[in-house]
């Protein structure tokens, strides 16, 4: 039996994974700002511990981790799922919107990771799953600030994977594409109010497309939840795990673009080294 620690477990992917983990016979520490929303959705279960956690509150993260250890004795899989989106051009986003996004999507992940890691290090085992996005690998107009938070999560997780490997702990970046959840609804996606006409053909078009795509996304949340259950604790789990054909296509397109651009500018790129003759002299 594994013990899962899941943030943002009251709805969306977090709730789906928590439900499947319980059905599998695992223990689940399901966190949300209001733990009553967790039990309202999942019901009472002997293997379920609903805990109050606002991931932006560092002290609360440490308290939640301690409560998990007190109840189940260990944390095998940490699923950092809590987060939200921001839609708008980079210039349209206000400082308040940007700071709020980073507090949850980046500093929230850091808070929970730092709270859970001491327990995983003592056990010399564990698996951290940090939810990124298709936007954590490839940014785009209209989602620049949101994508920057997911780029940060990817950078942090790459480093964690190296730091934790000698300690028997794995770290995996989870990159979902567009799945049919409420992510594009107002509950999960903020929209910058200060729209600038010059961005109508870029960020503005994305804003319109997002409204049309909501609840018509190609990804099946139930299939993703099942895939995450299989991934958590898997000793062969990769550093990056993309989900969805749209994510795979985006990764392939970006890799091809980067390779083509690097080939075109390679000579300029390497021309800034000290000449070998000077170094030899």
N, C-alpha and C positions, 0 to 999 in steps of 0.2 A: 504493500500500500504506500503510495506516494502522498505527500502533503503539498498542496498547491497554495500559493499566496497570490491572490489575484486583485489587482487594483481596478477600479471602475467596474465593479461586478454587478451593479444593479440593473444593467441593460446591455444591449449590443453583444459584441464578441465576449466580453467578460462574463456576462450572465450565461451565455450558451456554453462556454467552456466549463464554467462552474457546474452547470447541470450535468454535463456529460461526465465530468470527473467524479461526481457523486454517484452517478449510475454505474460507473466502472468500479466503485468501491474505494475510491481514494478519499482522503480528507481534504477539505477546502476551507481556507481562510479567505472569505469573500469580503472585500472592503468597499466602502462607499461613504460619501459624506453623511448620509443617513442610513445606518445599517437596517432600519426597518424596511427600506425599499428592497433590500436583498431578501429578507425573509418573506416579504410580500410576494416576490417573484418565484423564489425557490422553495418556500415552505420551511417547516421545521425538519431538521435531519440530524441524527446523532453525529455525523461526520462533518457537519457544517458549523463554522464559527463566523458569524457576521460581526464585523468590526468597523467602528467609525474611523474613517481616514480621509482627510483632505490632504492630498499629496503635497500641497504647497506648505504644509505645516511639518517641519522637520521633527519636532518633538513628538508629534502625533504618530509619525512614521515609526520612530523608535519604539513607542509604546505599543503600537499594533504588532510589531515584530516580536516583542517580548510576550505579548498575550498569545500569539500563535505558538511560540515555544512552550509556554506554560500549559497550553491545552494539548498540543500534539507532540511536543518534544523535538520537532525538527521542521525544517522547510526544505523540501526537495526541489520544487520548481517555483520560481518567481515569474509571474506574468505581469509585466508593466504595461497595462492596457489603458489606463486613464489618460485622456487627452481630448483636445477638440481642435477644430480647424478655423482658419480665417481666410476669407475670400476678398480679394481686392488687390489693386496694383500696389507695389511697394511704396510709392509716394502717397497713395491714398490712406495707408494705414497710419493711425495715430500712435504716439508713444505709449499711451495707456493700453491700446489694443495689443501692441507688440510685447509690452512687459507682461501683460496677463497671460499671453500665449506661452511665453518662455517660462513663466513661473510654474505652469502646469506641465507643459510638454517636455521641458528640459530639466529645470530645477526639481520638479516633482519626481522625475525618474531618478535623478541623483539622490534625492532624499531617501527614497525607498531602497535603492540599491545599497547605499551606505548603511541603512538600518538593518538590512537582511544579511549582508555579507559577513559580519562577525560570526553569525550562527553557522553559515555555510562553511566558513574557514575552519571553525572548530571541528566540524564534521568531516572536513576534507572531501566534501561532495556537494553537488547542487547544480542547478541549471537555470540561468537567467535568460528569459525570453523578453526582449525589448521590442515592443510594437513600433515599427517605423511605418513605411508607406511606399507606394510606387514613387511618391514625391520625395522620399529620402535618398533615392538614387538619381532621379532626374527631376529637376525643377521646371517650372513653366509659368507663363504669364497668369496672373490672377491668384496664384498660390505661393508667391515668392517667400513671404514671411513664414507661412506655415511650413513650406518645404525646408526653409533654413533651420527650423527646430528639429525636423526629422534628420537633416544632414548632421546636426549636432549629436543626435541620439546614435547615429551610425558611427560617427567618429569615436564617441565614448565607448561604444560596444566593441569596436575593433580593438581598442586598447585594453578593455577589460578581458577580452578573450585571451590576449597574450599574457596579461598579468596573472590571470586565474588558472591557466592551464597547468602550471606546475603544482597547483594546490588541489587538483582533481575537480575543479569547477568549470563548467562550460558556459559560454555566452553566445547567444544567437540573435541576429537581427531578423525580425519578421517583417516582410515587405508585402502587405496585401495591396491588390489593385482596387478597383471599384467593386464593392460588394453591396448587395441589396439590404443595407441597414439604414438607420436614420442619420447617418453621418452628414448628408447634405441637407438635413432639416435644421430648423432654427435651434433645436436643443443641442446640437453638436457642431454646428457651423455658424460662426459669426461672420457678418458681412460688413465691410467698412462703409460707413455712411457717406463719407466725403468723396463722391464720385467725380472724377476729372474727365472732361469731354475728350481730351487728347488720347485717353486710353480706351475709348469706346470700341475700337477695333481689335484690341488685345484682351486686357483684363475684363472689359465689358462683355465681350463675346463669350468668354469663359463663364462669367456670371450667369448669362442667359442659358448657356449649355448645361450648367450645373443644375439649374432649376428644372430643365426638361429631363435630365438624367435621373433625378431623385426617384428612388424606388423602381428604377428600370435598369439598374446596374447589372452587369453580366454575372457577377460572382454570387455563389450560393453560401450564405453565412453558416448554414448547418454543416456543409462540407468543410468549410474552413475550420470550424470549431473541432470537428473530428480530426482534421489534420494536425491541429495544435495539440490535441490530446496525445496523438501518436508521436509528436515531436518532443514534448516535454520529458526530460530525463533520458532521451535517446543518446547513447554514448557516441553515436556516429553523426549526430546533428551537425549541419554545416554552420559556418560563420554567418552566411546570408541564406535565408530561405524565402524566396519569392512565392507568392500565391496569386494565381489568376493568369489567364492567357494575355491579358492586357499588360500586366507587369512584365512578363517574359518578353513580350514584343518591345516594350519600352527599354528594357535593359539591353536587348540586342541592338536596338537602334542607337542608343547612346554609345555603346561600346564601339559600334561601327563608325559613328561620327568622330569620337575621340581618336580612334586609330587613324582615320583619314586625315584629320587635322594635324595630328602629330607627325605623320609622314610628310605632309606638305611643309611643315615648319621645323622639321627636325634639324636641319643644318643651322638655322638661326638659334635654335634652342641649345645646341651643344657648342656653339661658337663662343659662349661666355666663359668657358673654362680657361685656366692658365694654359698657354701653349706648352706642349711637352718639352720643347727645346729650352724654354725659360726655366721650367721646373728642374731639368737636368743640369743646367748651368748653376 
